[in-house]
């Protein structure tokens, strides 16, 4: 599970942040973050709004580069690359680098 970052948008219902209006967790896809199972890639791609920097990090991952290598290429620190990676994992609904690259490939974000 990826921790929530400042600036992330969460639906806030009467049950609190990240909970549906009924107040109990896991009651439906209306408040779920990330792609839903069974969605077509073009539908998922429209739902994903990766920033240009997140796309650059995803492309670096697809090329097999380490966080340090991606950071040197983009002139940012390794921690900044990790932050971009964490956010793109959340947006893609991915649990790790390989899953993110696969999801990006299916959505046509990387070749």
N, C-alpha and C positions, 0 to 999 in steps of 0.2 A: 504494500500500500504506500502510495506517495503522499507525504504530508502536504497540507494545504499551505499555499504561499500567499503572502500579501498581494493583492491585486487579482486573485482568482475570484471568479464569480460563482457564488453558491446560491441555490434557492433556499430561502429561509422561510420555513413555515412555522405554525404555532408550536411545533414540537422542538424548535431550535434549528441551528444551522445544519444543513445537510439532511434534514428530516422532512418527509412529505407533510402536507397539511394535517393528516391524521395523527401525526406525532410518533408513529412507529416506523422503524427503519425497514428497508427491503420490501416495501409493499407495492412497488411498481416502477416502471421505467421512466416515469415523467420527471424524476429528480436525479436519475443516474447520470454520472459524468462519463463521457467516452462513447465509443460506438456500441450499438446494441447488436447482439448476435442475430444473424439472419439478414442484416442490411446489405444491400448491394454496394459494391465499392464506390460507385458514383454518388450514392446517397451519403455514404460516410465521408467522401472527399468534400462534399458541399458543407457538411456539418463541421469539418475540421477547419480551423482558421489559424494555421501556423504562421508565426511571424517570419520575416525573411531570414533572420538570424537562426531561428529554430530549423528552418529548411536547410540552411548551410550546415548546421551541426548534423542534421539527419543525413545529408549527402556525404559528409565526412565519415559518419558511422558506416554508411553503405560502402564506402571505399576501404573500410577496414582500418581506419586510423584510430589511434588512441585519443583520449581527451586532451592530453598534452600536445599531440600533433595538431589536432583541430584548433586548439587555442593559439598555437604559434602561427598557424595559417591565417587565423581571423584577428590576430593581435589582441587577444583577450586572455585572461588567466584561466587556468584549468578549472578553478571553482566556478567561474562564469559559464564555462562550457557545461559543467555538471548541472548548473541551474537551468540552462536552456534544455538540456537533455531531460531533466526531471519534468519540466513543463510539457515538452513534446510527448513524453511517455504518457502523461495524464491525458493530453488531448487525443492521442491515438488509442488510448485504452490499452497500452502496452505494459508488460511487466519487466522487460529488459531490452537491451540493445537489439538483439536479434529479432525479437517480436516487433519492435518499433520499425526496423528496416523492412520486415516482411509486410507490415501494415502499410507503410509508405509506398512500397512497391505495388501492392494491390490497389492502392488509391491513385497510383500514377504520379506520386510525388517524387519518386526516384526511379532512375532507369537501370 
